[in-house]
Amino acid sequence: MPLPVMQRCKDLMRVSFLVTLIPVFMHLSIGFAEDSESKTHKESEPKREIYSGKVVLAQEALKKRGIKVADEMKSQAVLELESGELLPIAADWRGRAFYQDERLRHRKVELVGYRRPGIPYLQVLNVFTFNDKNERQDTDYWCDICSIPMYEIKECECCQGPIRLRFRPGKLPSYAVPSK
């Protein structure tokens, strides 16, 4: 025997109300999962530090120290710290520019980045260079057409046009601490 029309409407309203609540509950449960996950991630995230020195190629830096290495190392970029220690730079999304662009080498830099335990490579997050007046400059690549920053030499990701090396007055981020 079919339900009266009013009863079916009430049932349909209850079901639709419950269906609208499902995304809300899912969002809340995902939010809780993200909170606990982000806390765990933040606890394991390496400390972002400021590394000062100049970027050079490993082959020439090692040669100055009396170590001759094969040509396979000729393009390896390293940060020569003010203490003289050499830190190899990871050729990832931000560090790749030092491998590609000689204008970023042999000049005073401050790199904000981190090192993971047991891994010698410096992963760079921010690049600061210094001009002739010793003023700190935030350094990246810029497309004048699309107004978007990029972090390596290549055509613009948006318009496929040319980009330029850009220097802007910059301050070190507050979350970065001097390296030891």
C-alpha positions as CSV (number, residue, x, y, z in Angstrom):
1,M,0.0,0.0,0.0
2,P,1.6,3.3,-1.1
3,L,2.5,5.9,1.5
4,P,0.4,9.0,1.5
5,V,2.0,11.9,-0.4
6,M,2.6,13.9,2.8
7,Q,4.5,11.0,4.4
8,R,6.7,10.5,1.3
9,C,7.5,14.2,1.3
10,K,8.5,14.1,5.0
11,D,10.7,11.1,4.4
12,L,12.3,12.7,1.4
13,M,13.0,15.8,3.4
14,R,14.6,13.8,6.1
15,V,16.8,11.9,3.7
16,S,17.8,15.1,1.8
17,F,18.6,16.8,5.2
18,L,20.8,13.9,6.2
19,V,22.5,13.9,2.7
20,T,23.3,17.6,3.2
21,L,24.9,16.8,6.6
22,I,27.3,14.1,5.2
23,P,29.7,16.6,3.6
24,V,29.7,18.7,6.8
25,F,30.6,15.7,8.9
26,M,33.2,14.6,6.4
27,H,34.7,18.0,6.4
28,L,34.9,18.0,10.2
29,S,36.5,14.6,10.3
30,I,39.0,15.6,7.6
31,G,39.8,18.7,9.6
32,F,40.6,16.7,12.7
33,A,42.8,14.4,10.6
34,E,44.6,17.3,9.0
35,D,45.1,19.0,12.4
36,S,46.7,15.9,13.9
37,E,48.7,15.2,10.6
38,S,49.9,18.8,10.4
39,K,51.1,18.7,14.1
40,T,53.0,15.5,13.3
41,H,54.4,17.0,10.1
42,K,55.5,20.2,11.9
43,E,57.2,18.3,14.6
44,S,59.2,16.3,12.0
45,E,59.8,19.3,9.7
46,P,63.4,20.4,9.6
47,K,64.4,23.8,11.1
48,R,64.6,26.5,8.5
49,E,68.0,28.2,8.8
50,I,69.9,31.1,7.2
51,Y,73.1,30.0,5.5
52,S,75.6,32.8,4.5
53,G,78.4,32.6,2.0
54,K,78.8,32.4,-1.7
55,V,77.7,29.8,-4.2
56,V,80.5,28.3,-6.3
57,L,81.0,25.2,-8.4
58,A,82.2,22.2,-6.4
59,Q,85.0,21.4,-8.8
60,E,86.7,24.8,-8.5
61,A,86.1,25.0,-4.7
62,L,87.7,21.5,-4.2
63,K,90.6,22.4,-6.5
64,K,91.4,25.4,-4.3
65,R,91.6,23.0,-1.4
66,G,94.0,20.6,-3.3
67,I,91.4,18.1,-4.3
68,K,91.2,17.2,-7.9
69,V,87.8,15.7,-9.0
70,A,86.5,14.4,-12.3
71,D,84.5,16.5,-14.8
72,E,81.3,14.8,-13.6
73,M,81.4,17.3,-10.7
74,K,81.9,20.4,-12.8
75,S,78.3,21.6,-12.6
76,Q,77.7,20.7,-8.9
77,A,76.8,23.9,-7.0
78,V,77.9,24.3,-3.4
79,L,77.5,27.0,-0.9
80,E,80.9,28.0,0.5
81,L,80.1,29.2,4.0
82,E,81.9,32.0,5.6
83,S,83.6,29.4,7.8
84,G,85.0,27.7,4.6
85,E,82.7,24.6,4.8
86,L,81.2,23.5,1.6
87,L,77.5,22.5,1.5
88,P,76.2,20.9,-1.7
89,I,73.0,22.5,-3.0
90,A,70.1,20.2,-4.0
91,A,69.1,20.8,-7.6
92,D,65.4,20.9,-6.7
93,W,62.8,23.5,-7.5
94,R,64.7,26.3,-5.8
95,G,68.3,25.2,-5.9
96,R,68.3,24.5,-9.6
97,A,68.9,28.1,-10.4
98,F,72.5,28.0,-9.1
99,Y,73.3,25.2,-11.6
100,Q,71.7,27.1,-14.5
101,D,72.6,30.8,-13.9
102,E,76.2,31.9,-13.4
103,R,75.0,35.3,-12.3
104,L,73.9,33.8,-9.0
105,R,77.4,32.4,-8.3
106,H,80.5,34.1,-6.9
107,R,78.5,36.7,-5.0
108,K,77.5,37.1,-1.4
109,V,74.2,35.3,-0.6
110,E,72.0,34.4,2.3
111,L,70.0,31.2,1.6
112,V,67.1,30.2,3.8
113,G,66.8,26.5,3.7
114,Y,67.2,23.3,5.7
115,R,69.3,20.1,5.9
116,R,67.8,16.8,6.8
117,P,69.7,14.5,9.2
118,G,72.2,12.3,7.5
119,I,71.9,14.1,4.2
120,P,74.6,16.7,3.2
121,Y,72.5,18.6,0.7
122,L,71.1,22.0,1.5
123,Q,67.5,22.4,0.3
124,V,67.0,26.1,-0.6
125,L,63.7,27.9,0.1
126,N,64.6,31.6,-0.3
127,V,67.5,33.3,-2.1
128,F,68.9,36.6,-1.0
129,T,71.8,38.2,-2.9
130,F,73.6,41.5,-2.1
131,N,74.1,44.4,-4.5
132,D,77.2,46.7,-4.7
133,K,76.0,48.7,-1.7
134,N,75.7,45.5,0.4
135,E,71.9,45.7,0.4
136,R,70.0,42.5,0.8
137,Q,67.8,41.6,-2.2
138,D,65.1,39.0,-2.6
139,T,66.1,37.2,-5.8
140,D,63.9,35.2,-8.2
141,Y,62.9,35.2,-11.9
142,W,59.9,37.3,-13.1
143,C,57.6,37.4,-16.1
144,D,56.7,41.0,-16.8
145,I,53.7,39.9,-18.9
146,C,52.1,37.5,-16.4
147,S,53.5,39.0,-13.2
148,I,54.4,35.7,-11.7
149,P,57.6,34.7,-10.0
150,M,59.6,31.6,-11.1
151,Y,62.7,30.0,-9.6
152,E,64.7,28.8,-12.5
153,I,65.7,30.0,-16.0
154,K,63.0,28.9,-18.5
155,E,60.2,30.3,-20.5
156,C,57.2,31.6,-18.5
157,E,55.0,28.8,-17.3
158,C,51.9,30.8,-18.3
159,C,52.6,32.7,-21.5
160,Q,55.8,30.9,-22.6
161,G,57.5,34.3,-23.0
162,P,60.8,35.4,-21.6
163,I,61.5,36.0,-18.0
164,R,64.2,38.1,-16.2
165,L,66.3,37.8,-13.1
166,R,64.7,40.0,-10.5
167,F,66.2,41.7,-7.5
168,R,63.9,43.4,-4.9
169,P,64.7,44.8,-1.5
170,G,64.1,42.0,0.9
171,K,64.1,41.0,4.6
172,L,64.9,37.6,5.9
173,P,61.8,35.7,6.9
174,S,61.0,35.8,10.7
175,Y,60.8,32.0,10.9
176,A,64.4,31.5,9.8
177,V,67.2,31.2,12.3
178,P,70.9,31.6,11.7
179,S,72.7,28.3,11.0
180,K,75.2,27.0,13.4
